[in-house]
């Protein structure tokens, strides 16, 4: 790389020659661009997993002393420098008819500013691949969604090679064409969600009402176990028909739909649950709700799909099951799990600081090529 990173490399090499007792560990004050999709604000007002993760990462990088610029919608809130590409989140802009147009504007704006950064970090799937592979500033792309769609393989095979980050090891399996250089698990700010001093009295479903999340299973599991279920979930327009036909008829006194909730309400909601039910029917790339529950000390009962066995430790932070009968049995054993231990494992594995440090390690490797990184020992 040319420019500032090369200067830093030269300075590091000079330091090693002048003082061999020391070795070069990395760049402490990187200039980092975080590029978020414009569909939601950063952080999102309500639902929006990708934008929440971008927010957590951005704020941690700022706290670590890095110079961070966040490219996002104008209603975003951050301690970083905000480059507002569109006045408000596209989801909340009733005048938007072509939601792709602002995203193209975003890419062009970042491209024009690329020389101001040491590293660029995209969260926009394959959109930056072609343009940014043709310039010299290193960049990475974290893929946040499912990769088992058949059209993705020829797309990634036909695009210039880029450095990809997976959010679980299972996520990358369907895409052997991808140049994955690391898996970085998501993290939450350590004190964002905390165990509340309440007696758990129900089981919880949190997230989005859609066929692959299987809220119908959650209702049947809770009902068979004799437990009250609360569903804190949004219903997108695309899933309105599914909700009306498949889920609404199942609701009742023991299965309560309370609607979409924000972070401020999650600690109380999750802490009041004996368990979070996650009976998914798809290869979940990560599943942020699992670590949200763990942060509150709430164990998770989840089907064995996608990232689940990478996140949940069976018999420690929850139970991994294969069908509704196993899930009902797991609910009967949920009291055997130590909720303090669940919270402790969250702190050990899934904080935003750990996530940010993992990304800094990746940035550092790309900014300073490995062959230039000297470790000198007396």
Secondary structure, DSSP 8 states (H G I E B T S, - for coil): --THHHHHHHHHHHHHHH-TT------SS-EEEEE--SSS-SS-SS--HHHHHHHHHHHHHHHTT-EEEEEE-TT---SSEEEESSSS-GGG-TT-S-HHHHHHHHHHHHHHHGGG-SEEEE-STTTTHHHHTTSSS-EEEE--S----HHHHHHHHHS---EEEESSTGGGTT-TTS-EEEE----B-TTTS---S----EEEEEEE-SGGGTHHHHHHHHHHTT--EEEEEE--GGGHHHIIIIIGGG-BTTEEE-----HHHHHHHHHTEEEEEE---S--S--HHHHHHHHTT--EEEES-TTHHHH--BTTTEEEESSHHHHHHHHHHGGGS-HHHHHHHHHHH-BHHHHHHHHHHHHHHHHS-GGG------
